[in-house]
Amino acid sequence: MAKKRIEPVYRYEDCRDLRHSWVRQSDEVLYDEGNVALFTRTVECARCETLRVDTYKVPLGGRHLLVRVGSRYRYATGYVVKGGYDVAEMRWRLFERTQLRVVG
């Protein structure tokens, strides 16, 4: 039987597989020349503490529409994997590791 290498348990595997569990931290509205507002929302992942700040343009006096114009992230220490796997490969590796736990 061929040996399988068991990779260490990823600290952030739930966030990598299921995506982050965002919790709203704060909202802020900034006005620009009285007719357009910029709205920022800061959210934090309840599992890994990654922060995301989304910025939206809000046309005032017109249609009620938020247009996201950007997002910034501050990842938890150790979250970013240099040369890491794409999401599909990460999920497959988690599946394989789960099989090894059940069978082995």
C-alpha positions as CSV (number, residue, x, y, z in Angstrom):
1,M,0.0,0.0,0.0
2,A,1.4,3.4,-1.0
3,K,2.1,5.8,1.9
4,K,0.1,9.1,1.9
5,R,1.5,12.2,3.3
6,I,-0.8,13.8,5.8
7,E,-0.6,17.5,5.7
8,P,-0.8,19.5,9.0
9,V,-4.3,20.7,9.9
10,Y,-4.8,24.2,8.5
11,R,-5.6,26.7,11.2
12,Y,-8.1,28.5,8.9
13,E,-9.6,25.6,7.1
14,D,-13.2,26.6,7.8
15,C,-12.6,30.1,6.3
16,R,-10.9,28.6,3.3
17,D,-13.6,26.0,2.6
18,L,-16.8,27.7,3.8
19,R,-15.7,31.3,3.4
20,H,-15.5,33.8,6.1
21,S,-18.2,34.3,8.7
22,W,-18.5,38.1,8.5
23,V,-19.8,40.2,11.5
24,R,-20.4,43.9,11.0
25,Q,-18.0,46.1,13.0
26,S,-18.8,49.6,11.8
27,D,-20.4,51.8,9.1
28,E,-19.4,55.3,8.1
29,V,-20.8,57.7,5.5
30,L,-18.6,60.4,3.9
31,Y,-20.2,63.2,1.8
32,D,-18.5,64.5,-1.4
33,E,-19.7,67.8,-2.8
34,G,-23.2,67.3,-1.4
35,N,-24.5,65.0,-4.1
36,V,-22.6,61.7,-3.7
37,A,-21.8,59.9,-0.5
38,L,-19.2,57.2,0.1
39,F,-20.3,54.6,2.5
40,T,-17.8,52.3,4.1
41,R,-18.6,49.1,6.0
42,T,-16.0,47.3,8.1
43,V,-16.6,43.6,8.8
44,E,-14.5,41.1,10.7
45,C,-14.5,37.3,10.4
46,A,-15.8,35.7,13.6
47,R,-13.4,32.7,13.1
48,C,-10.1,34.1,11.9
49,E,-10.3,37.9,12.6
50,T,-9.6,38.9,9.0
51,L,-10.9,42.4,8.4
52,R,-12.6,43.6,5.2
53,V,-13.5,47.3,4.5
54,D,-16.0,47.7,1.6
55,T,-16.5,51.2,0.1
56,Y,-19.7,52.0,-1.8
57,K,-20.7,55.0,-3.9
58,V,-24.2,56.2,-3.0
59,P,-25.8,58.6,-5.5
60,L,-28.0,61.0,-3.5
61,G,-31.3,62.3,-4.8
62,G,-31.5,59.5,-7.4
63,R,-32.1,55.8,-7.4
64,H,-31.5,54.0,-4.1
65,L,-28.5,52.0,-5.3
66,L,-25.2,51.1,-3.7
67,V,-22.3,50.6,-6.0
68,R,-19.2,48.9,-4.5
69,V,-16.1,50.7,-5.7
70,G,-13.5,48.8,-3.7
71,S,-12.6,46.4,-0.9
72,R,-9.5,46.2,1.3
73,Y,-8.5,43.3,3.5
74,R,-6.3,42.8,6.5
75,Y,-5.7,39.1,6.8
76,A,-5.0,37.4,10.1
77,T,-1.4,36.4,10.7
78,G,-0.7,33.2,8.9
79,Y,-3.8,33.3,6.7
80,V,-2.1,34.1,3.4
81,V,-0.3,31.2,1.9
82,K,2.4,32.1,-0.6
83,G,2.1,30.0,-3.7
84,G,-1.0,28.4,-2.0
85,Y,-3.7,26.3,-3.5
86,D,-6.8,27.6,-5.3
87,V,-10.1,27.0,-3.5
88,A,-11.1,23.8,-5.4
89,E,-7.7,22.2,-4.6
90,M,-7.9,23.3,-1.0
91,R,-11.3,21.7,-0.6
92,W,-10.1,18.5,-2.2
93,R,-7.2,18.4,0.2
94,L,-9.5,18.9,3.2
95,F,-11.7,16.1,1.9
96,E,-8.7,13.8,1.5
97,R,-7.6,14.6,5.1
98,T,-11.1,13.9,6.4
99,Q,-11.1,10.5,4.7
100,L,-7.7,9.7,6.3
101,R,-9.0,10.6,9.7
102,V,-12.1,8.4,9.3
103,V,-10.3,5.4,7.7
104,G,-7.0,5.6,9.6
